[in-house]
Amino acid sequence: MKITLLGTSSGTPTRQRNVSATAVQPERGKAWVLVDCGEATQHQLLRTGLSLLQLKVILITHVHGDHCYGLPGVLASCQLNGRTAPLTLVGPAAVWRYIQAVIELTELHLEYPLEFVEVSDQLQLPCGPFDITAAVLSHRTECWGYRLEEVAVTRRLDTVRLNAEGIEPSACYSRLYRGERVRLGDGRELEGRDYWMPAHAARAVVVAGDNDRPELLAEACCGVQLLVHEATYTEAVLQRVGPGPGHSCAAQVARFAETQGLPALLLTHFSPRYLLHPKRPKDLSIESLRDEAEQYYSGRLHLGQDFDTYSIARNGEVSKLPE
Amino acid sequence: MKITLLGTSSGTPTRQRNVSATAVQPERGKAWVLVDCGEATQHQLLRTGLSLLQLKVILITHVHGDHCYGLPGVLASCQLNGRTAPLTLVGPAAVWRYIQAVIELTELHLEYPLEFVEVSDQLQLPCGPFDITAAVLSHRTECWGYRLEEVAVTRRLDTVRLNAEGIEPSACYSRLYRGERVRLGDGRELEGRDYWMPAHAARAVVVAGDNDRPELLAEACCGVQLLVHEATYTEAVLQRVGPGPGHSCAAQVARFAETQGLPALLLTHFSPRYLLHPKRPKDLSIESLRDEAEQYYSGRLHLGQDFDTYSIARNGEVSKLPE
């Protein structure tokens, strides 16, 4: 399972960071899911191996421009690239009103089916490689976090059971693994599927939208290997800015992740005041966010950069892939 | 006077070319004008010296996405950058309906005044450094070309008239140049302004939108030094594609420029099938467009690339500035 950050800036792009978009891919296959679609997401995609023709679902967290102004361009380029397969868009009703208006007012003709599913806490979207559910967040406008859990977990044979039934390792093991029916020398008939078990626990990630109350994700985060969450600024800056914008500081998210016992946390959506290679005072360096989060969180902490890809291995371990 | 291409692809961006946007700057001052605003125009601007705070007017040729999907992001980033000065938007009424809908539906709060002027063939927009007029074009939707003519032409002294009046070169020349009143030894009083004349003809450029009838620009192009016009494909490809999309081929634009006696022609808005560094058949190389245009046009021909800047010198000569 792979998570690629396509934009890690909040509000406005910088030369190093685009606005929000995140791609989630299963371990196998080319199908993928996009969470949020800030302006120029399609431009970012041109620098990855992800194809608009293999995009299955777009999940939008909320209707603010830095999370959805790239949507019309993605839909238009799907059309120009010859897409015919249906595309599912999930988000608040406001997102659908916005995109319908743009389609109509800019004479955008889509020949593939675009289906809208309004997000709710009842969302249960079986979508190709993932089961997708949602949790409502707290922001200036209706906003959601999405949990993506893999569906197709690799199988292995339940050799403990086979041994317990007195079935010794032999050529029949590989036939059972393939799901075939096997007749044993003693006349017993075995169904391969009866001896399958998942090779590992289903992996899951939560990708959250803008949110000033991380604890709202407590239930959604149960059992996930990774939480991708905004940390727009430090606690000191948050106190100066005030609660109006509805964002979290690094400390808040780190405290939540620690309480929750999350194995890995990926921070993103950084205020443009934090530069990647700063010549600025230390408190405006991106490292100030890392320092703050490390004070509260003892798991694997990552600060995202555009085009970073994180993998969740079958054993649940999260690591950044080499570029 | 400088023209910077911010996007030279049609329909969809490629790794080398963004969709349409063109910046026009006067010789002096930081104010500038944007013609069209495809998605990620604000991202392109981050790679130039052009500031959103100095942007005076946005001229949109038509409402298709590759010419206006960057507009919401530009307006939002003007706000986030602290703009307070009014911004004028010019275009067909459809552009205003589109941008009003996006502003409302995505909760975009602009605290600076955004003024809309509907384009027409009566448009006479004195805008800081330029007089702006418009000519209607032929496309699948209402579409316009804009003519920008510089207002403030540098002055020089009319030395022929001074000589004819028996006023010899002396210190009084520089006082007249500065606009002062000068009393001569013989009692005559001269007003500096009476002896001013423009140092050169006012420079002008036409930046056209999508258009399959270049001849519609005949009047607008009178006396201009440069026409920036789409040449989406070659004549052979146009014949295969048919007239549906409403675009010009290189030959069409070149023939018009030749008939019109235009000193310089800058082609842009190339179909993504033409690659910059092609490993493709020769007929899908960008050079095939150049070859075709050169057959019909004997002036200075340029094929645009993103971030190319062209200057119109005071003597009217158009040249590409070094990168």
Interface residues (C-beta under 8 A of the other chain):
Chain A: G11 T12 P13 T14 R15 N18 E39 A40 Q42 H43 L46 R47 V63 H64 G65 D66 C68 Y69 G70 P72 G73 A76 S77 L80 N81 A94 R97 Y98 A101 V102 L105 T106 E107 L108 R140 T141
Chain B: G11 T12 P13 T14 R15 N18 E39 A40 Q42 H43 L46 R47 V63 H64 G65 D66 C68 Y69 G70 P72 G73 A76 S77 L80 N81 A94 R97 Y98 A101 V102 L105 T106 E107 L108 R140 T141
